[in-house]
Amino acid sequence: MKKFVFFLSLILLLSLTECSLATEEISPVRYDTSLECFVFNPPQKENFNDTKDYKLYKKISKLYKKGKYEKILELDPDFIPALFALYKKYEETNPNAAIEYLKMIKNPNPYFNEDYISKLLFKQYYRIKDNKTAIEYFNKISDDKSDIYACAADCYLNLNQTNKALKYASLTSKSNNGYYKAQEIKFKILYRKKDFINANKTAKELIRLKPDIADNYIRAALTEKNSSLKLGYFYKARELARNSKYFYFANAQIAKLEQKKLDNYYKKQNKYIDKLNWLQIVSNSPTFGSDEYWIERQDNFFKQCNYCINQYKGEELAKCFRAVKQDQNDLAQQLNFAMQFENKDRYQRKIVRQNDKKIQLMRSMLNEERAQTYNQMEQNYLLHNLNNSVRRY
């Protein structure tokens, strides 16, 4: 009986300082999973039959308040509140240490069921990207685990078990914090399987969730059958791109689709019309100008072409296209002139820099020569005065 009372008094401790105490409530020690802390009523001295046991408890309590959990474990290596407090201490900063303390918690115990500890171990192994071990703990959980379906899907994807990955990604509810990640995983698998219809639906869901992410519009564009919608997605992706990779990819696809649309129109014409090709215009132009210049010029080119198509027919259409072609020729000449001017300006700046170096060198030499002359004059002066002094004596 004495040992039982001592054991009961030891477990009446608070594991996490942020947990509030219900002092008016008299209940045995319990672990509140919603707060992730221990809730207890402090034991009184009269609860202890042995003064020695009470002193030991007070010592453990003092160490606990100071956060010296390792010292507590030296007194009792199986003391679960201290083990769990150490797990919480390292949960975010040192997953490997957190895992070790979790694994030291024996089951069964009065605080946690085995499913809860397995779920915590799953999360830590997932954090260190040990997908195989994470899934082992995932499969041990018999209780509800819907809150970690997205992470499980990611693990299965990394293990190349795409069917299971798709299963758990699809099971992740919209209210779950991992829903967006689950949709990303779902899209990746559907795209690999070439199920573009469902992949496109998933891409649109990703856009709904995060409409400011360029990658989502690229996903939608890559799985879209409608050319106009596809083109619109790429324009939006280019507008939102914060990554040069996405920016240049989207822009290349825009040029490709716009040119394809233009080429298809040419095929429908019965009479000869000067064919305009943006890639040919670019390749024949001087390799000069900023990215902003070429993006603006590309957009204006296709706007002009689409304007001609929408506004004119027959000979008027041919005239409009000739005007676009002439406009591009004029821009190429302007660009060539600008490049020549820049090269000349660059050459002149180079000459100026070279002349500056020459002038600096000449000044340096002149100063050195002046210094030598001054030194010689000083020596002559001293020598002359010295000779005169000698003659006096």
Phi, psi and omega per residue, in radians:
M1 nan -0.715 -3.138
K2 -1.069 -0.783 3.131
K3 -1.144 -0.664 -3.137
F4 -1.107 -0.764 3.127
V5 -1.103 -0.702 3.131
F6 -1.126 -0.760 3.121
F7 -1.068 -0.751 -3.140
L8 -1.094 -0.671 -3.141
S9 -1.200 -0.579 3.137
L10 -1.163 -0.609 -3.075
I11 -1.429 -0.124 3.123
L12 -1.469 1.138 -3.119
L13 -2.257 2.751 3.099
L14 -1.649 2.198 -3.083
S15 -1.474 -0.667 -3.087
L16 -2.174 2.331 -3.036
T17 -1.158 -0.434 -3.075
E18 -1.351 -0.131 -3.121
C19 -1.323 2.339 3.117
S20 -1.451 2.636 -3.106
L21 -1.798 2.393 3.040
A22 -1.727 1.469 -2.993
T23 -1.187 -0.505 -3.098
E24 -1.399 -0.228 -3.102
E25 -1.625 2.251 3.105
I26 -1.808 1.930 -3.122
S27 -2.666 2.741 3.097
P28 -1.180 2.887 3.130
V29 -1.049 2.428 3.111
R30 -2.566 2.769 3.097
Y31 -1.859 2.163 -3.130
D32 -1.634 1.874 -3.083
T33 -1.197 -0.460 3.127
S34 -1.226 -0.587 3.117
L35 -1.678 -0.245 -3.064
E36 0.949 0.898 3.086
C37 -2.706 2.938 3.112
F38 -1.587 2.347 3.088
V39 -1.969 2.280 -3.052
F40 -2.631 2.905 2.965
N41 -1.929 2.143 -3.069
P42 -0.989 2.308 3.125
P43 -1.283 2.551 3.119
Q44 -1.675 2.851 -3.092
K45 -1.058 -0.595 -3.106
E46 -1.208 -0.234 3.083
N47 -1.253 -0.269 -3.077
F48 -1.766 2.288 3.094
N49 -1.472 -0.271 -3.065
D50 -2.227 2.206 3.118
T51 -1.070 -0.620 3.122
K52 -1.085 -0.738 3.109
D53 -1.121 -0.686 -3.135
Y54 -1.141 -0.715 3.114
K55 -1.112 -0.667 3.107
L56 -1.140 -0.742 3.102
Y57 -1.068 -0.761 -3.139
K58 -1.083 -0.635 3.127
K59 -1.155 -0.797 3.116
I60 -1.105 -0.733 -3.141
S61 -1.068 -0.715 3.140
K62 -1.138 -0.770 3.098
L63 -1.086 -0.658 -3.114
Y64 -1.132 -0.766 3.139
K65 -1.108 -0.521 3.120
K66 -1.486 -0.081 3.133
G67 1.335 0.346 3.140
K68 -1.592 1.186 -3.013
Y69 -1.218 -0.578 3.113
E70 -1.083 -0.638 3.113
K71 -1.137 -0.658 3.103
I72 -1.091 -0.724 -3.120
L73 -1.177 -0.387 3.038
E74 -1.192 -0.544 3.084
L75 -1.423 -0.676 3.139
D76 -2.548 1.686 -3.070
P77 -1.150 -0.227 3.139
D78 -1.830 0.228 -3.070
F79 -1.273 1.812 -2.960
I80 -1.102 -0.732 3.092
P81 -0.970 -0.670 3.125
A82 -1.243 -0.718 3.112
L83 -1.064 -0.752 -3.109
F84 -1.233 -0.632 3.096
A85 -1.104 -0.657 3.098
L86 -1.204 -0.655 3.048
Y87 -1.036 -0.813 -3.139
K88 -1.100 -0.606 -3.132
K89 -1.086 -0.673 -3.060
Y90 -1.801 0.034 -3.048
E91 -0.913 -0.799 -3.062
E92 -1.634 -0.498 -2.988
T93 -1.730 -0.514 -3.064
N94 -2.514 1.427 -3.075
P95 -0.989 -0.634 -3.128
N96 -1.110 -0.733 3.089
A97 -1.163 -0.720 3.114
A98 -1.027 -0.721 3.124
I99 -1.076 -0.772 -3.103
E100 -1.074 -0.719 -3.134
Y101 -1.252 -0.612 3.079
L102 -1.112 -0.718 -3.113
K103 -1.212 -0.319 3.109
M104 -1.420 -0.224 3.118
I105 -1.352 2.002 -3.055
K106 -1.434 2.594 3.081
N107 -2.083 2.517 -0.072
P108 -1.338 2.767 3.075
N109 -2.519 2.865 -3.042
P110 -1.316 -0.028 -3.041
Y111 -1.889 -0.868 -3.001
F112 -2.181 2.535 2.965
N113 -1.515 2.904 -3.041
E114 -1.125 -0.569 3.128
D115 -1.067 -0.708 -3.112
Y116 -1.112 -0.796 3.132
I117 -1.156 -0.677 3.110
S118 -1.086 -0.667 3.130
K119 -1.175 -0.709 3.103
L120 -1.129 -0.702 3.110
L121 -1.158 -0.680 3.066
F122 -0.987 -0.819 -3.104
K123 -1.102 -0.685 -3.127
Q124 -1.238 -0.719 3.097
Y125 -1.164 -0.600 3.066
Y126 -1.129 -0.669 -3.133
R127 -1.106 -0.643 3.141
I128 -1.594 0.163 3.055
K129 1.126 0.481 2.988
D130 -1.578 1.387 -2.994
N131 -1.098 -0.685 -3.090
K132 -1.105 -0.866 -3.137
T133 -1.170 -0.648 3.104
A134 -1.020 -0.785 -3.139
I135 -1.167 -0.590 3.081
E136 -1.035 -0.758 3.108
Y137 -1.271 -0.597 3.090
F138 -1.028 -0.753 -3.124
N139 -1.275 -0.299 3.094
K140 -1.345 -0.360 -3.046
I141 -1.351 2.077 3.135
S142 -1.701 -0.300 -3.132
D143 -1.463 -3.071 3.134
D144 -1.071 2.268 3.126
K145 -2.345 0.441 -3.109
S146 -1.108 -0.421 -3.125
D147 -1.253 -0.223 -3.135
I148 -2.069 0.290 3.118
Y149 -1.042 -0.709 -3.103
A150 -1.105 -0.727 3.121
C151 -1.168 -0.690 3.106
A152 -1.109 -0.707 3.104
A153 -1.052 -0.709 3.117
D154 -1.120 -0.734 3.113
C155 -1.070 -0.837 -3.126
Y156 -1.100 -0.632 3.101
L157 -1.120 -0.755 3.118
N158 -1.163 -0.408 3.083
L159 -1.607 0.134 3.135
N160 1.085 0.458 3.033
Q161 -1.754 1.299 -2.953
T162 -1.142 -0.584 -3.128
N163 -1.135 -0.765 3.108
K164 -1.213 -0.642 3.103
A165 -1.065 -0.779 3.130
L166 -1.131 -0.669 3.140
K167 -1.033 -0.905 -3.068
Y168 -1.318 -0.516 3.047
A169 -1.136 -0.691 -3.138
S170 -1.254 -0.503 -3.134
L171 -1.379 -0.274 -3.109
T172 -1.158 2.186 -3.066
S173 -1.361 2.764 -3.130
K174 -1.128 -0.475 -3.121
S175 -1.394 -0.162 -3.108
N176 -1.364 2.488 3.131
N177 -1.081 -0.448 -3.117
G178 -1.594 0.198 -3.053
Y179 -1.067 -0.767 -3.132
Y180 -1.075 -0.798 3.119
K181 -1.075 -0.699 3.113
A182 -1.069 -0.683 3.110
Q183 -1.176 -0.631 3.067
E184 -1.093 -0.768 3.118
I185 -1.112 -0.768 3.132
K186 -1.036 -0.790 3.127
F187 -1.066 -0.797 -3.100
K188 -1.016 -0.752 -3.118
I189 -1.217 -0.797 3.141
L190 -1.093 -0.656 3.123
Y191 -1.166 -0.719 3.087
R192 -1.083 -0.652 -3.132
K193 -1.380 -0.058 -3.114
K194 1.091 0.496 3.025
D195 -1.558 1.294 -2.971
F196 -1.227 -0.445 3.127
I197 -1.142 -0.909 3.129
N198 -1.260 -0.539 3.084
A199 -1.118 -0.690 3.124
N200 -1.153 -0.689 3.083
K201 -1.078 -0.701 3.130
T202 -1.180 -0.682 3.112
A203 -1.088 -0.692 3.117
K204 -1.164 -0.593 3.072
E205 -1.171 -0.671 3.087
L206 -1.116 -0.686 3.083
I207 -1.114 -0.726 3.114
R208 -1.055 -0.713 -3.105
L209 -1.273 -0.735 -3.125
K210 -2.409 1.480 -3.074
P211 -1.295 -0.040 -3.103
D212 -1.866 0.256 -3.130
I213 -1.834 2.070 -3.091
A214 -1.054 -0.669 -3.085
D215 -1.013 -0.604 -3.134
N216 -1.141 -0.644 3.119
Y217 -1.264 -0.579 3.059
I218 -1.144 -0.722 3.087
R219 -1.036 -0.790 -3.140
A220 -1.124 -0.715 -3.123
A221 -1.126 -0.726 -3.094
L222 -1.181 -0.329 -3.108
T223 -1.996 0.152 -3.100
E224 -1.642 2.296 3.132
K225 -1.462 -0.627 -3.101
N226 -1.237 2.099 -3.057
S227 -1.094 -0.697 -3.122
S228 -1.148 -0.758 3.104
L229 -1.148 -0.706 3.118
K230 -1.022 -0.808 -3.140
L231 -1.101 -0.709 3.119
G232 -1.099 -0.682 3.109
Y233 -1.123 -0.707 -3.132
F234 -1.200 -0.656 3.070
Y235 -1.074 -0.733 3.138
K236 -1.170 -0.681 3.114
A237 -1.093 -0.749 3.121
R238 -1.118 -0.678 3.139
E239 -1.116 -0.661 -3.053
L240 -1.600 -0.212 -3.000
A241 -1.029 2.216 3.014
R242 -1.870 -0.096 -3.115
N243 -1.992 2.253 -3.094
S244 -1.046 -0.554 3.122
K245 -1.057 -0.855 3.122
Y246 -1.159 -0.683 -3.098
F247 -1.061 -0.909 -3.081
Y248 -1.238 -0.589 3.092
F249 -1.131 -0.844 -3.136
A250 -1.067 -0.742 -3.126
N251 -1.140 -0.692 3.112
A252 -1.095 -0.685 3.126
Q253 -1.208 -0.612 3.087
I254 -1.074 -0.851 3.138
A255 -1.060 -0.719 -3.129
K256 -1.114 -0.811 -3.102
L257 -1.243 -0.710 3.106
E258 -1.102 -0.725 3.134
Q259 -1.162 -0.683 3.118
K260 -1.094 -0.716 3.103
K261 -1.089 -0.700 3.124
L262 -1.186 -0.745 3.136
D263 -1.112 -0.688 3.116
N264 -1.117 -0.581 3.112
Y265 -1.214 -0.695 3.115
Y266 -1.014 -0.674 -3.089
K267 -1.100 -0.463 -3.108
K268 -1.464 -0.157 -3.078
Q269 -1.473 2.371 3.136
N270 -1.496 -0.429 -3.114
K271 -1.888 2.869 -3.086
Y272 -1.279 2.289 3.051
I273 -2.353 2.343 3.095
D274 -0.955 2.107 -3.128
K275 -1.444 2.258 3.127
L276 -1.848 2.298 -3.136
N277 -2.278 2.048 -3.049
W278 -1.100 -0.741 -3.126
L279 -1.095 -0.629 3.098
Q280 -1.187 -0.695 3.100
I281 -1.066 -0.769 -3.130
V282 -1.124 -0.785 -3.093
S283 -1.168 -0.476 -3.134
N284 -1.578 -0.052 -3.110
S285 -1.642 2.725 3.086
P286 -1.048 2.491 3.111
T287 -1.388 1.308 -3.032
F288 -2.606 2.654 3.119
G289 1.903 2.696 -3.105
S290 -1.392 2.914 3.065
D291 -1.055 -0.717 -3.133
E292 -1.053 -0.701 3.131
Y293 -1.057 -0.829 -3.065
W294 -1.253 -0.597 3.086
I295 -1.137 -0.810 3.133
E296 -1.100 -0.719 -3.132
R297 -1.166 -0.697 3.104
Q298 -1.075 -0.823 -3.132
D299 -1.077 -0.742 3.135
N300 -1.135 -0.659 3.127
F301 -1.043 -0.885 -3.103
F302 -1.239 -0.536 3.050
K303 -1.115 -0.741 3.115
Q304 -1.110 -0.759 -3.141
C305 -1.107 -0.783 3.134
N306 -1.155 -0.586 3.079
Y307 -1.108 -0.786 3.118
C308 -1.026 -0.792 -3.115
I309 -1.096 -0.714 -3.063
N310 -1.379 -0.429 -3.013
Q311 -1.802 -0.449 -2.983
Y312 -2.253 2.824 3.042
K313 -2.475 2.831 3.054
G314 1.064 -2.358 -3.079
E315 -1.130 -0.610 3.113
E316 -1.102 -0.641 3.095
L317 -1.163 -0.728 3.122
A318 -1.073 -0.728 3.110
K319 -1.089 -0.717 -3.124
C320 -1.098 -0.755 3.127
F321 -1.166 -0.633 3.103
R322 -1.133 -0.644 3.105
A323 -1.126 -0.699 3.098
V324 -1.108 -0.754 -3.139
K325 -1.094 -0.759 3.127
Q326 -1.126 -0.672 3.108
D327 -1.067 -0.724 3.115
Q328 -1.181 -0.647 3.083
N329 -1.118 -0.711 3.123
D330 -1.124 -0.714 3.126
L331 -1.140 -0.631 3.119
A332 -1.144 -0.709 3.102
Q333 -1.134 -0.744 3.118
Q334 -1.083 -0.708 -3.141
L335 -1.167 -0.683 3.118
N336 -1.124 -0.737 3.107
F337 -1.107 -0.762 -3.132
A338 -1.093 -0.680 -3.139
M339 -1.171 -0.745 3.110
Q340 -1.098 -0.736 3.121
F341 -1.098 -0.769 3.141
E342 -1.099 -0.721 3.121
N343 -1.113 -0.732 3.099
K344 -1.119 -0.779 3.137
D345 -1.073 -0.738 3.119
R346 -1.095 -0.704 3.130
Y347 -1.137 -0.743 3.139
Q348 -1.114 -0.720 3.117
R349 -1.113 -0.615 3.110
K350 -1.136 -0.769 3.124
I351 -1.079 -0.753 3.133
V352 -1.065 -0.772 3.129
R353 -1.091 -0.709 3.114
Q354 -1.131 -0.757 3.112
N355 -1.113 -0.681 3.094
D356 -1.038 -0.734 3.128
K357 -1.110 -0.730 3.118
K358 -1.095 -0.775 -3.140
I359 -1.092 -0.769 3.121
Q360 -1.075 -0.689 3.120
L361 -1.136 -0.775 3.131
M362 -1.091 -0.730 3.124
R363 -1.112 -0.710 3.130
S364 -1.094 -0.773 3.129
M365 -1.130 -0.729 -3.132
L366 -1.103 -0.777 3.123
N367 -1.090 -0.690 3.119
E368 -1.122 -0.728 3.135
E369 -1.129 -0.718 3.118
R370 -1.104 -0.727 3.139
A371 -1.092 -0.732 3.131
Q372 -1.126 -0.749 3.118
T373 -1.064 -0.775 -3.139
Y374 -1.101 -0.731 3.125
N375 -1.102 -0.707 3.138
Q376 -1.131 -0.747 3.125
M377 -1.102 -0.700 3.140
E378 -1.127 -0.732 3.125
Q379 -1.127 -0.744 3.119
N380 -1.071 -0.735 -3.139
Y381 -1.099 -0.816 3.141
L382 -1.119 -0.720 -3.138
L383 -1.117 -0.743 3.141
H384 -1.090 -0.827 3.138
N385 -1.122 -0.636 3.130
L386 -1.136 -0.744 3.118
N387 -1.081 -0.732 3.131
N388 -1.113 -0.680 3.111
S389 -1.120 -0.687 -3.141
V390 -1.133 -0.697 -3.110
R391 -1.140 -0.609 -3.128
R392 -1.090 -0.618 -3.100
Y393 -1.607 nan nan
